[in-house]
Amino acid sequence: MVEQRIVVRLPMGLHARPATELAALASRFRSDIQLVRDSVAVNAKSTLGLMSLAAEPGAELLVRAEGADAVEAVSQIAAFLQRTNEG
């Protein structure tokens, strides 16, 4: 299992559009991928799950993946969440 703690830097947080983009990104990987906030873990391939985290800018999340491409999955998802622009 690969894990990385990150701070959300998306200017508007993880609202509908970036949650949809992130779920699409996560779906490219074969690994099981979760995002965890406090004690709530959601499937990173689920837009609704991601939105339920209510991750505003500055929120701390744990990106967790298990599988053959887990290292790359965590790296790309962490980079996505740490973008400082929405485009």
Residue pairs with C-beta under 8 A, 6 or more apart in sequence:
1 64
1 65
1 66
1 70
2 64
2 65
2 66
2 70
2 71
2 73
2 74
3 62
3 63
3 64
3 65
3 74
4 62
4 63
4 74
4 75
4 78
5 60
5 61
5 62
5 63
6 60
6 61
6 62
6 63
6 78
6 81
6 82
7 58
7 59
7 60
7 61
7 82
8 14
8 55
8 56
8 57
8 58
8 59
8 60
8 61
8 81
8 82
9 57
9 81
9 82
9 83
9 84
10 18
10 57
10 81
10 83
10 84
10 86
11 57
11 84
11 85
11 86
12 18
12 57
12 86
13 54
13 55
13 56
13 57
13 59
14 22
14 50
14 51
14 53
14 54
14 55
14 56
14 59
14 81
15 51
16 47
16 51
17 86
18 80
18 86
19 47
19 50
19 51
20 47
21 80
22 44
22 50
22 77
22 80
22 81
23 44
23 45
23 46
23 47
23 50
25 76
25 77
25 80
26 33
26 44
26 45
26 73
26 77
27 45
29 65
29 67
29 69
29 70
29 72
29 73
30 67
30 68
30 69
31 65
31 66
31 67
31 68
31 69
31 70
31 73
32 43
32 65
32 66
32 67
33 43
33 44
33 45
33 63
33 64
33 65
33 70
33 73
33 74
33 77
34 41
34 42
34 43
34 44
34 63
34 64
34 65
35 41
35 42
35 44
35 49
35 50
35 53
35 55
35 61
35 62
35 63
35 64
35 77
36 42
36 61
36 62
36 64
37 53
37 54
37 55
37 59
37 60
37 61
37 62
40 52
40 53
41 64
42 49
42 50
42 52
42 53
43 49
44 50
44 63
44 77
53 59
53 61
55 61
55 81
61 81
63 74
63 77
63 78
63 81
64 74
65 71
65 73
65 74
65 77
67 73
